[in-house]
């Protein structure tokens, strides 16, 4: 038989940040709604943009160099919506269907990445089968 439930005392940190606010970020120590980890990661990321030729001559824009704190799935969804193309986030980089080197720096700047940190490779290497 169980006795009456006894509440255990909680530490002061738990009292300051309730579960409704989402807790504390393990990286920066701020509450998760005030966390600045992703903003710092965006400003420090050195992004490279290249184009690959895939099977049957299809062009694919590959964007890489993102920090691990950035949600690639969400960023890929935003880029696909703004560029009206398909694509995916795979293995730490984003692949977009088509050649988007001309507009990608402006789109990334609107999403919070500094234009100085975006390096576009304008050389074109033929890869894949002909």
C-alpha positions as CSV (number, residue, x, y, z in Angstrom):
1,X,0.0,0.0,0.0
2,X,1.2,3.4,-0.8
3,X,1.4,6.3,1.6
4,X,0.6,9.9,1.0
5,X,2.6,11.6,-1.8
6,X,5.4,13.8,-0.6
7,X,6.7,16.6,-2.8
8,X,10.5,16.7,-3.0
9,X,12.1,20.1,-2.7
10,X,13.3,21.6,-6.0
11,X,16.4,23.6,-6.7
12,X,16.3,27.3,-7.3
13,X,17.2,26.9,-11.0
14,X,14.1,24.9,-11.7
15,X,12.0,27.5,-10.0
16,X,13.4,30.3,-12.2
17,X,12.7,28.5,-15.5
18,X,9.5,26.7,-15.8
19,X,8.7,23.8,-18.1
20,X,6.3,26.1,-20.0
21,X,9.3,28.2,-21.3
22,X,11.1,25.1,-22.6
23,X,14.1,24.8,-20.3
24,X,17.7,25.9,-20.6
25,X,19.9,25.5,-23.6
26,X,22.8,23.2,-22.8
27,X,25.2,25.2,-25.1
28,X,24.7,28.8,-24.1
29,X,22.9,28.4,-20.7
30,X,20.1,30.8,-21.6
31,X,16.4,29.8,-21.6
32,X,15.5,28.1,-24.9
33,X,13.2,30.9,-26.0
34,X,16.1,33.4,-25.6
35,X,18.8,31.0,-27.0
36,X,21.3,32.7,-29.4
37,X,23.2,29.6,-30.5
38,X,21.6,29.5,-34.0
39,X,22.2,33.3,-34.5
40,X,25.8,33.0,-33.6
41,X,26.2,29.9,-35.8
42,X,24.6,31.8,-38.8
43,X,27.0,34.7,-38.4
44,X,30.1,32.4,-38.2
45,X,29.2,29.9,-40.9
46,X,31.5,29.9,-44.0
47,X,29.1,28.8,-46.7
48,X,30.2,27.5,-50.1
49,X,27.9,27.1,-53.0
50,X,28.8,24.8,-55.9
51,X,26.9,23.3,-58.8
52,X,27.2,19.6,-59.8
53,X,26.1,17.9,-63.0
54,X,24.2,14.7,-62.1
55,X,23.0,11.9,-64.2
56,X,21.3,12.8,-67.5
57,X,22.7,16.3,-67.4
58,X,20.7,17.6,-64.4
59,X,22.2,20.5,-62.4
60,X,22.2,20.5,-58.6
61,X,23.2,23.4,-56.4
62,X,25.1,22.1,-53.3
63,X,25.3,24.4,-50.3
64,X,27.7,23.4,-47.5
65,X,29.6,24.7,-44.6
66,X,26.8,25.1,-42.1
67,X,27.4,24.8,-38.3
68,X,25.9,21.8,-36.5
69,X,23.6,24.1,-34.5
70,X,21.7,25.2,-37.6
71,X,18.5,23.1,-38.4
72,X,19.3,22.1,-42.0
73,X,15.8,20.6,-42.6
74,X,14.1,23.9,-41.7
75,X,16.6,25.9,-43.8
76,X,16.2,23.6,-46.8
77,X,12.4,24.0,-46.6
78,X,12.7,27.8,-46.6
79,X,15.2,27.8,-49.5
80,X,13.0,25.5,-51.6
81,X,10.0,27.7,-51.0
82,X,11.8,30.9,-51.9
83,X,13.6,29.4,-55.0
84,X,10.6,27.4,-56.1
85,X,12.6,24.2,-56.5
86,X,12.9,20.8,-55.0
87,X,15.8,19.6,-52.8
88,X,16.9,17.9,-49.6
89,X,19.1,18.3,-46.6
90,X,21.6,15.4,-46.5
91,X,24.8,14.7,-44.6
92,X,25.4,18.2,-43.4
93,X,24.7,20.0,-46.7
94,X,21.7,21.1,-48.7
95,X,21.0,20.0,-52.3
96,X,18.7,22.1,-54.5
97,X,17.5,21.1,-57.9
98,X,18.8,23.5,-60.6
99,X,21.5,26.2,-60.8
100,X,20.7,28.9,-58.2
101,X,24.2,30.5,-57.9
102,X,22.9,33.9,-59.2
103,X,20.3,34.4,-56.4
104,X,21.4,32.2,-53.5
105,X,23.5,34.9,-51.7
106,X,20.6,37.3,-51.7
107,X,18.2,34.7,-50.4
108,X,20.7,33.5,-47.7
109,X,21.2,37.2,-46.6
110,X,17.5,37.6,-46.1
111,X,17.5,34.5,-43.9
112,X,20.2,36.0,-41.7
113,X,23.5,34.8,-43.1
114,X,26.0,37.6,-43.9
115,X,26.8,38.0,-47.7
116,X,30.5,38.2,-46.9
117,X,30.5,34.6,-45.6
118,X,28.8,33.1,-48.7
119,X,31.4,32.0,-51.3
120,X,30.1,31.0,-54.7
121,X,32.1,28.7,-57.0
122,X,31.5,30.0,-60.5
123,X,33.6,27.3,-62.1
124,X,31.7,24.5,-63.7
125,X,33.0,20.9,-63.5
126,X,31.4,18.3,-65.6
127,X,30.6,15.3,-63.4
128,X,28.4,12.4,-63.9
129,X,27.6,10.5,-67.1
130,X,27.0,12.0,-70.6
